[in-house]
Amino acid sequence: MKKILPFTRPAIDEETIQSVVEVLRSGWLATGPKVAALEAALSSYLGGRPVRTQTSATAGLELALLACGIGKDDEVITPALSFVATANVIVRVGARPVFVDVGLDSRNLDLDQVEAAITPRKKAIMPVLFAGLPVDMDRLYAIANKHGLRVIEDAAHAIGSAHRGRRIGSFGDLVCFSFHPNKNITTIEGGAISGGSPDELKTIELQRWHGQVKSGVEGFDTLIAGGKSNLSDVAAAVGLGQLRHLEEFNSRRRQLVARYFELWSDSPPVRLPERGDDGHSWHVFTPLLPLDRLRVSRPQFIEAMKEQGIGVGVHYPAIHLFTAYRALGYREGQFPNAERVGRETVTLPLFPAMEMSDVDRVVETVTRIVRGAQQ
Ligand SMILES: Cc1ncc(COP(=O)(O)O)c(C=O)c1O
């Protein structure tokens, strides 16, 4: 029997499992001391910035937009290639996503196109740090500051990444992380915002908890019609256990990626993604298939890999081609790199518990399938 190799798998240690058991026995399951401890630990990891957790990065991004006062008739510049949540939250607050193309290898938004897209209606830029590869953050913030735009970083992939030696989340406007089980650390489902002005933090807190504040002897007042996206202590206990391993996990990811690059250093059968420096946390490893030269389709390639016991994902189809975004007027041909990545990308196995020999096996299998399917 071949060992099954998924494209990702979370690594939860026994100590973390034990800490969850303790929370379950404690009688306090929802937001409490563990959430406070996780926010403090993340804040200390991110240079002392304020950190507020949520039930997902999707919730965090939406709260960040609301905190910046973005709503009806506003426009937010964002890449056409990301997980669809990035654009969905912009639509959900009543604003319009203004897409720009991405670099073919970086998958990050093209800053030249960002500058060109700025008009008086634009209120914010929402970059995605794809696979944990930082955008040129200095140039991004220079553009934003020049035009008075707020930056809401979709850093769902980027916990533990750094730009020119500065951790992502330790600087900048509002930086949103995801702790979904696929991400570099998990709280099962969860997310966190780092940064924000005192007013923005107040809005985030109100929006994530019914708009309520403690008030006088009567108990509570409701200041706005807030929603509910507070993390539980059970989830936070998982996060605390994971955060202890973050540096080790990310360094293992970099080692595994180095092996992929080493084995494919000479005429690789796939187009490799951009490789950043040690600040690249490698959330996913996503080469492009040379489909125009192959007799097989991407689903057939994925099926052939599956037959060999290797899981392959797709991160991501281009957002503007989804029905909901075509309905906003977007169409094929507008963002050629996003469209090509959307068509050709495959996510190969990458997670901290992988062996180096697993990388060898993936490389050997991909090379054999692609070479065998060449026209
Ligand atoms: C780029 C990006 N943004 C946002 C999200 C949403 O994260 P969550 O699942 O925590 O809501 C994801 C999740 O995959 C993502 O990849």
The ligand as a MOL file (V3000), in Angstrom:
LIG
                    3D

  0  0  0     0  0            999 V3000
M  V30 BEGIN CTAB
M  V30 COUNTS 16 16 0 0 0
M  V30 BEGIN ATOM
M  V30 1 C -6.1640 34.6270 0.7390 0
M  V30 2 C -7.2360 34.2100 1.7020 0
M  V30 3 N -8.0090 35.1590 2.2510 0
M  V30 4 C -8.9790 34.8460 3.1320 0
M  V30 5 C -9.2320 33.5470 3.4870 0
M  V30 6 C -10.3290 33.2400 4.4440 0
M  V30 7 O -9.8280 32.6210 5.5900 0
M  V30 8 P -10.8130 31.8980 6.6220 0
M  V30 9 O -11.0490 30.5280 6.1000 0
M  V30 10 O -10.0610 31.9150 7.9170 0
M  V30 11 O -12.0520 32.7170 6.6760 0
M  V30 12 C -8.4620 32.5290 2.9310 0
M  V30 13 C -8.7100 31.1190 3.2820 0
M  V30 14 O -8.3100 30.2060 2.6170 0
M  V30 15 C -7.4410 32.8610 2.0170 0
M  V30 16 O -6.6880 31.9220 1.4500 0
M  V30 END ATOM
M  V30 BEGIN BOND
M  V30 1 1 1 2
M  V30 2 1 2 3
M  V30 3 2 2 15
M  V30 4 2 3 4
M  V30 5 1 4 5
M  V30 6 1 5 6
M  V30 7 2 5 12
M  V30 8 1 6 7
M  V30 9 1 7 8
M  V30 10 2 8 9
M  V30 11 1 8 10
M  V30 12 1 8 11
M  V30 13 1 12 13
M  V30 14 1 12 15
M  V30 15 2 13 14
M  V30 16 1 15 16
M  V30 END BOND
M  V30 END CTAB
M  END
